[in-house]
Amino acid sequence: MILEAKNVSYFYKSQKDKLILDNVNYSFECGKMYAILGHSGSGKTTLLSLLAGLDSPVKGEILYDGKPITAKDLTEHRRNHISLVFQSYNLIDYLTPIENVKLGGNGNPEALLESIGIVSEYWNRSVLQLSGGQQQRVAIARALASDAKVLLADEPTGNLDEATAWDVIDLLKRIAHEENKCVIVVTHSKELADEADAIVTIGKTHK
């Protein structure tokens, strides 16, 4: 297992009587794509934040490669072990695709953009000149520029039309299966979830 939530509970400090996550236990492997499902407010994005080291559990721990991520600085976990893709893309809008991808790590930006379907004529344009689907692909290429084994994506198809969403789903599957990454996606999309190797619902895992 590359990443594990072990006996994880979480509540907001201002709402200690309202558990967002209650004794959650999940394990994640490289080479697979996981879809995290749950109703609104069930804690899907909270779980993703804990896995990323953006927040810490109230109880329990997150393990990376068998060791608690708190054993070292959480910043090191985020920098070396995790890459993130957001629904809102989070690109630097005054930079080009090439420049945005360079921010993700040491990967070859041209090769990464080409590998995810962004042709060279778009590489040096402002990202604001790209479609939503192209911007999400650039965000994924930026995540792939990192050597991190785990890619976390929060509603990566939420702002995309159906055809583009399917392209992104296929790309995430390819990253898991061909790049041997652990891809964990929070989604409301049944179509995306059905394409995952495992569906994780708050309370149970199946498929």
Residue pairs with C-beta under 8 A, 6 or more apart in sequence:
1 27
1 28
1 29
1 63
1 66
2 28
2 29
2 30
2 64
2 65
2 149
2 150
2 182
3 27
3 28
3 51
3 62
3 63
3 64
3 150
3 182
3 184
4 26
4 27
4 28
4 62
4 63
4 64
4 66
5 24
5 25
5 26
5 27
5 47
5 50
5 51
5 60
5 62
6 25
6 60
6 61
6 62
6 63
7 23
7 24
7 25
7 59
7 60
7 61
8 21
8 23
8 24
8 25
8 47
8 50
8 57
8 59
8 60
8 61
8 62
9 19
9 21
9 22
9 23
9 24
9 57
9 58
9 59
9 60
10 19
10 20
10 21
10 43
10 46
10 50
10 55
10 57
10 58
11 17
11 18
11 19
11 20
11 58
12 18
12 20
20 41
20 43
20 46
21 43
21 46
21 47
21 50
21 57
21 202
23 59
23 60
24 43
24 47
24 60
24 202
26 47
26 200
26 205
28 34
28 150
28 182
28 184
29 182
30 149
30 180
30 181
30 182
31 176
31 177
31 180
31 181
31 182
32 176
32 182
32 183
32 197
32 198
33 172
33 173
33 175
33 176
33 177
33 183
33 184
33 185
33 195
33 196
33 197
33 198
34 182
34 183
34 184
34 185
34 196
34 197
34 198
34 199
34 200
35 185
35 187
35 192
35 193
35 195
35 196
35 198
35 199
35 200
36 44
36 47
36 48
36 184
36 185
36 186
36 187
36 200
36 201
36 202
37 44
37 187
37 188
37 193
37 199
37 200
37 201
37 202
38 44
38 201
38 202
42 202
43 202
44 186
44 202
45 154
45 186
46 55
47 186
47 202
48 152
48 154
48 184
48 186
49 55
50 56
50 57
50 62
51 62
51 82
51 150
51 152
51 184
52 77
52 78
52 82
52 84
52 152
53 62
53 69
53 74
53 75
53 77
53 78
53 82
54 78
56 70
56 74
61 68
61 69
61 70
62 68
62 69
62 70
63 69
64 77
64 81
64 150
69 77
69 81
80 147
80 148
81 148
81 149
81 150
82 148
82 150
82 151
82 152
83 104
83 105
83 142
83 143
83 144
83 146
83 148
83 150
83 151
83 152
84 143
84 151
84 152
84 153
84 154
85 136
85 139
85 140
85 143
85 151
85 152
85 153
85 154
85 156
86 139
86 153
86 154
86 155
86 156
87 154
87 155
87 156
87 158
87 159
88 159
89 132
89 135
89 136
89 138
89 139
89 159
90 139
91 100
91 127
91 135
91 138
91 139
91 142
92 99
92 100
92 103
92 127
93 126
93 127
93 128
94 126
95 103
95 126
95 127
96 123
96 124
96 125
96 126
96 127
97 109
97 113
97 118
97 122
97 123
97 124
97 125
97 127
97 130
97 138
97 141
98 109
98 110
98 113
98 123
98 124
100 127
100 138
100 139
100 142
101 107
101 109
101 112
101 113
101 138
101 141
101 142
101 145
102 109
102 145
103 142
103 145
104 141
104 142
104 143
104 144
104 145
104 146
105 145
105 146
105 147
105 148
106 145
106 147
107 144
107 145
107 146
107 147
109 123
109 141
109 145
110 120
110 123
112 141
112 144
112 145
113 122
113 123
113 137
113 138
113 141
114 120
115 141
115 144
116 137
116 140
116 141
116 144
116 171
117 137
117 167
117 171
118 134
118 137
118 138
118 141
122 129
122 130
122 134
127 135
127 138
130 138
131 164
132 159
132 160
132 161
132 164
133 160
133 161
133 164
133 167
133 168
136 156
136 157
136 159
136 160
136 164
136 168
137 167
137 168
137 171
139 156
140 156
140 168
140 171
140 172
140 175
143 151
144 151
144 175
144 179
148 181
149 180
149 181
149 182
150 181
150 182
150 183
150 184
151 172
151 175
151 181
151 182
151 183
151 184
152 184
152 185
153 172
153 183
153 184
153 185
153 186
154 186
155 186
155 187
155 188
156 168
156 172
156 185
156 187
157 164
157 165
157 168
157 169
157 187
157 189
157 192
158 187
158 188
158 189
160 168
165 189
165 191
165 192
166 191
169 191
169 192
169 195
170 195
172 183
172 185
173 183
173 195
175 181
175 183
176 182
176 183
176 197
185 192
185 196
187 193
193 199
196 207
197 207
198 205
198 206
198 207
199 205
199 206
199 207
